[in-house]
């Protein structure tokens, strides 16, 4: 039952390993500018530029999956992701509270 997931993972890594070096950067923006736009603004999970930047400078799924899997294996990293989730939920409830107060 674990075979399809393993096969998908293996295929993604195999495709990434065969990707030529010149395909690492896709899109019209220089890599430093793209990273500055992506990481320099608001918190990553609420960055309004992210969807636009992805449309302009998006990466192939195999590369994104490779980085996602690599970066989400460490328990310390997952702990900080949970903190961000709590932070984001707090802001969502605060925003809803302020919107409700404004409507009432």
N, C-alpha and C positions, 0 to 999 in steps of 0.2 A: 504493500500500500504506500510505502514511502518512495518507491521507485520513480513515479512521475515528477515529484518535487525535486528529487535528486537530479533527474535527467534535465529538468528545466534549469536548475542552478548550474549544472555542468555545462550545458549549452551556452548559457549566458557568459560564463567565464571563458569558455573556449572561443566564442566570438570576439570577446574583448581582447583576448590574448592575440588573436589574429589581426586585430585592427591596426592599420598602419599608423605610425606616429603622427602623420599630418592630419589624421582625422580626429585627433584629440581635441582640437579647437574647431568648433563648428559655428559659423555665423559671422556677421560683418564686424562685430566689435572685438577690439584687442582683448585678450584674456585678462590683463590687469584692470581694464575699465569695466569689463563685465563683472569681475569679482568685487570691485569697489561699489558698483551699483547694487549688487546682490547683498553684500554683507555690511555695507557702510551706513545704511539707512536705519529704518525702524528695526525692532527685533525681527529676526528671520521669519518667525511664524506669523507675523502680521505685516510683512513688507508689501506695500501696494504696488511696487515696481516689479515684483517677482513674476506675475503672469505675463506682463508685457515683455520682460527680459527673456522669459522662457520661449515666447513666440518668436522673438528675434534671434536668440542665441542658444536655443535648446540643444541638449546633447542627446545622443542615441539612448534608447532604453537600457541597453546592455551596460553602458558606462554608468548611467544613473543607478541601476540595480547594484552594480559592483560597489560603488561608493556607499550606497545606502547600507548594504549588508556589512561592508567593512566597518562603517562608522557606528553601527548599532549592535555590535557584539560585546562591547565593554560595559560591564554593570555600572561603572562610574558615569559613563555617557548616558546610559538609560536613566540613572538617577536624576541627572540634570534635565533630561527630557521631561520627566515627571514633574519637576519643579516648574518648568515652563508651562506645562499643562495646567497646573494649579494657578499660576500667575495669570494665564490667559482666561481661565474660567472666572477668576476673581474680577478681571476687567470686564468680561461679558456681563456678569451680574451687576456690576456697577453701572455699566452703560444702560442695561435694561431698567435699572432703578431710576437713573436720571431721565431716561425717556418717559418712563411712567409718571414721574413727578412733573415733567413738562406737559404731558397730555392732560393730567388731572387738574 
